[in-house]
Amino acid sequence: MYWILGSLLFLVLLFLFFVFPAVRRHPHREVLKNRFIAHRGLHDADRPENSLSAFAAAKAAGYTIETDVHLTADGEVVVFHDDTLTRMCGVNGVVEESTLAELKALRLKNSDECIPTFAEFLELVDGTVPLLIEFKVHGGNTVPLCEAVERILADYKGEYIIQSFYPPVLHWYRKNRPAVCRGQLSAPFLNENFAHILSGCLLFNVIARPDFVSYDHMGANHPCRRLCTVLGALPVGWTFHSQKEIDAHRADFEGFIFEGFTPQ
């Protein structure tokens, strides 16, 4: 009997060790707390997502801005969400397999705007509102992507925090830039492969030790997400498409990533 209880206790402690977020309470979490965060800028039919016009609108409205970064084939950092160029630019191709010049020749959906570089994005925002930067890893390029982004951020004076679905990004920041506030993106990947299921259960926190967890609001009741909140991770929800959705989850999250409407 005692060995059974001992084994169960060991398993519980081991699970907690894997799922535990950062013990610290990073002060930059305040840029998320009780904040509305504009997903890929304040975009609409006239302003494409992740465009300079969408970022300018979010800046003017005073929202924290969420955006995405990719590394190009020639080592430049651009602001773009998808891995492929099909949806936003109407051409076949992969961001990481394209040079900056090739990407700059394209236009974002139904507009005359091109894909911004990360440096252009930072110059536009100029420290006026906080930034939530999501890292898009492709082909295991975690280290060169993180290094390239940090080189650009070295002289930036505004507030920023980082997040990613990929725990190695958070591990890189934990090891190389521990002063930066970091967040684990996740969702209840119940019908995906085993690695995704583990990610949905936040078991990769053992290498990431995130300051906050940014979770699909549809999975707000996932027990591991709730446990991480109890253990101290700031809870952020994505992506809200209506005021009704936000109001339904006021008790679940402290930060709200939104798009397609003006939150109250």
Buried (B, 14 or more C-beta within 10 A) or exposed (E): EEEEEEEEEEEEEEBEEBBBBBEEEBEBBBBBEEBBBBBBBBBBEEBBBBBBBBBBBBBEEEBBBBBBBBBBBEEBBBBBBBBBBEEBBEEEBBBBBBEBEBBBEBBBBEBEBBBBBBBBBBEBBEEEBBBBBBBBBBEEBBEEBBEBBBEBBEEBEEBBBBBBBBBBBBBBBBEEBEEBBBBBBBBBBEEEEEEBBBBBBBBBBBEBBBBBBBBBBBBBEBEBBBBBBEBBBBBBBBBBEEEEBBEEBEEBBBBBBBBEBEBE
